[in-house]
């Protein structure tokens, strides 16, 4: 009987562990989808700006407009590739795993860590870091007063 009880306990522990992993995976997928929605909105805004700059001819005179056009085209191609992976069966999990793998230390050493990182994602990250840095610099000033 004790052997059967031990097996039941292990089964319950394993099921609890699996349930926890699925819950964590679901949270991470949800987080990635929300982040992707924001990034897609930024990409759309940049694409609209690039089209306006093309229509007005601003890309031929303004370096910032030209850089936006280049980034938008590159991001569009990356997003199209990600969409191709995403529509495959189980592609959403595979895409997220691929993105995590490409952000790992070995990928950084090989120089491929930003292969699927969109410039709008990177610029948003830089903006958030600047904002946090500014908030961090403001707090000591308040404490001194």
C-alpha positions in Angstrom: 0.0 0.0 0.0 2.8 2.4 0.7 4.2 1.9 -2.8 0.8 2.8 -4.3 0.6 5.9 -2.0 4.0 7.0 -3.1 3.1 6.7 -6.7 -0.1 8.7 -6.2 1.8 11.4 -4.4 4.3 11.6 -7.3 1.6 11.7 -9.8 -0.1 14.6 -7.9 3.2 16.4 -7.6 3.9 16.0 -11.3 0.4 17.1 -12.3 0.7 20.2 -10.0 4.1 21.0 -11.6 2.8 20.6 -15.1 -0.3 22.7 -14.3 2.1 25.4 -12.9 4.2 25.3 -16.1 1.1 25.7 -18.3 -0.1 28.6 -16.2 3.2 30.3 -16.5 3.4 29.7 -20.2 -0.1 31.1 -20.7 0.9 34.2 -18.7 4.0 34.7 -20.8 2.1 34.2 -24.1 -0.5 36.7 -23.0 2.2 39.2 -22.1 3.9 38.7 -25.5 0.7 39.2 -27.4 -0.1 42.4 -25.5 3.4 43.7 -26.2 3.1 42.7 -29.8 -0.1 44.7 -30.1 1.6 47.8 -28.9 4.6 47.2 -31.2 2.3 46.7 -34.1 0.6 50.0 -33.4 4.0 51.7 -33.3 5.0 50.0 -36.6 1.8 51.2 -38.2 2.5 54.8 -37.1 6.0 54.7 -38.4 4.8 53.2 -41.7 2.2 55.9 -42.2 4.9 58.5 -41.5 7.2 56.9 -44.0 4.5 56.9 -46.7 3.8 60.6 -46.0 7.5 61.3 -46.2 7.7 59.4 -49.5 4.7 61.3 -51.0 6.1 64.7 -50.0 9.7 63.8 -51.0 11.0 64.5 -47.5 13.0 61.2 -47.5 15.3 62.7 -50.1 16.2 65.7 -48.0 15.8 64.7 -44.4 18.1 62.0 -42.8 15.5 61.2 -40.0 12.8 60.5 -42.6 15.1 58.3 -44.6 16.1 56.4 -41.4 12.4 55.9 -40.6 11.8 54.6 -44.0 14.7 52.1 -43.8 13.6 51.0 -40.3 10.0 50.6 -41.3 10.9 48.5 -44.4 13.2 46.3 -42.3 10.6 45.9 -39.5 7.9 45.1 -42.1 10.0 42.3 -43.6 10.9 40.9 -40.1 7.2 41.1 -39.1 6.2 39.2 -42.3 8.7 36.5 -41.5 7.4 36.3 -37.9 3.9 36.0 -39.2 4.9 33.1 -41.4 6.3 31.3 -38.4 3.2 32.3 -36.3 0.6 30.7 -38.7 2.3 27.3 -38.5 0.7 24.8 -36.1 2.2 25.7 -32.7 4.0 28.6 -34.3 3.2 31.1 -31.6 5.0 29.0 -29.0 7.8 28.4 -31.5 8.2 32.1 -32.3 8.3 33.1 -28.7 10.9 30.4 -28.0 12.9 31.5 -31.1 12.9 35.1 -29.9 14.0 34.1 -26.4 16.8 31.9 -27.9 17.9 34.8 -30.1 18.2 37.1 -27.0 20.4 34.6 -25.1 24.1 34.9 -24.3 25.2 32.5 -27.0 23.2 34.4 -29.7 24.8 37.6 -28.4 28.3 36.1 -28.9 27.4 35.1 -32.4 26.0 38.6 -33.1 22.5 37.4 -34.0 20.7 38.5 -30.9 18.7 41.2 -32.7 17.6 39.2 -35.7 13.9 39.3 -34.8 14.0 42.5 -32.7 12.1 45.3 -34.4 13.5 48.8 -34.3 10.2 50.1 -32.9 10.7 47.6 -30.0 14.2 48.8 -29.5 13.3 52.4 -29.6 10.4 51.8 -27.1 12.9 50.1 -24.8 15.4 53.0 -25.0 12.6 55.5 -24.3 11.5 53.5 -21.2 15.1 53.3 -19.9 15.5 57.1 -20.4 12.3 57.7 -18.6 13.4 55.5 -15.7 16.8 57.2 -15.6 15.1 60.7 -15.5 12.8 59.6 -12.7 15.8 58.2 -10.8 17.6 61.5 -11.2 14.6 63.5 -10.1 14.1 61.6 -6.8 17.3 62.6 -5.1 16.6 66.2 -5.9 13.3 66.0 -4.2 14.8 64.4 -1.1 17.4 67.2 -0.8 14.7 69.9 -0.7 
